[in-house]
Amino acid sequence: MTNEELLKEIKELKKEVLELKGIKKTIPKIPTFSFSQITEDELNSVVDIEENLYNETIFDEWFNNDIVVSEETEDFLMKLLKKNIKLIFSYHEDDLKVYFLTPIFNKVDFFSFEDNIRAFYENILTYKTDKFIFNGRVDFMFAKGLKRSEKPYFFIQEFKKAKKPTDPEPQLLAEMISAVELNKTTTIRGAFIMGKDWYFVILEKLGVDKYQYFISKPFDSTDIEKLKGIYKNLQFVKNEIIEMVRQEK
């Protein structure tokens, strides 16, 4: 190869490199949203999602369950409530988690070695599309796996004291959308907590990036009867998911 041919080849290579750099510069950056920060407006900007306000029976199967609260469990809940009721409104998020919520989760017992499933706290979850990315740490996730989460089934977005720009509702919905898509299913249950009030949620996939969701009336956890209802609702979800996992085997 002559010097002239070599220079020509180098020139062509430089041209190709510049063209590739130009292409790279024009590729739009995929927006990334953190579960802990995503807002309602941001969620609506990437998916078609709407609350269904008209279905009066969607929670009947869930809430009208036949779970029986034993005397021992009722005594446990009453003592837990008596110990914390005067402080729930002033607790910081971690205080609420450690003193009031975690004991309830442990009593429900989201853990089964036999079925290879347990609750994960502050676990990383990522859902990527060619249009957007959802990722971040999830407050509470009941998922298949023991050493690491493999398949998420139920979420609780916890520890929020009051509604604010980064309120838990869109955060929970982003997590539920991620799980529906990763699991290739069409429906999932979840819950979010604001101070003393629990809200249970059902999300359904209607089409490509299109969803509807339902939010229950609040369950006031400072009311012992409502707290028993919360416990029963969590037990129902746990039992339902474990049975589903067993059928998958």
Phi, psi and omega in degrees: 000128180285165178299322181296318179292322179296316179298321180296318181293320178298320179298318180294321179296318177299320179297316179296320179297317179297321179295318179296320177297321179295320178296317181299322181293330184273349179290119182293143180283132180287126180295138181241133183237132178274138178303323186281351185235345188298138180257170179299317180296318179295318178298315180292341181283342184242342176224159175265104185222138183214142176281132175269116185261001194247352180273110185273350187244002187300330182264001186302311182299320182290308188277333179268041182283167182258023176295133178255126177274117182290163177299321179297317180292319178298319178297319177300313182294321179295318179293320179297317180293316180301323182289329189248347192302324183282349184247349184305321183287338182255352179299140165286168187302316181292326176297314179301319180296308188289315188274331188239314187280312182302319176302324177293314180299319180293326178291320175297325176071069176280065184201125177213106175299318183302321183260004177057052182210144178199174174276139175242135178249139178052044182267144180281133176225139180223134174229120184243138170231179177280359181247331183199167177227131169253130175201172178136189181269136180258131183304305183215130180217125174267114191218154173293141181117153178243307177284325178213151181287137182243327183207111183279138182240334186205139182235148167230121176267113196251177158064026178262132185277328181197164180290135181208178182308325177257055183285162189286342185301303179295332178296313178298316182298321177297321177294317181293319176300315180301315182293317179302316183286317180294324181274350183057048176241184183238354181211153180202153178252157177197184178203152170226155187236133173232101182064241182274347188261132175254138175235126178264146190225141170237131178243137178234137175273129181254336182183195180294117181054031180231129187216158168230155180218160183231136179239131180285168168293155183291144171256113181282108185288353175272357175260120187301323179293321178289325178295321175297323177296319177300313179301313180297319180296321178291320178298319180300314180297314180302310181298319181296317182290318179299319178297320178296318178297319180296321178292328178294332179294000000 
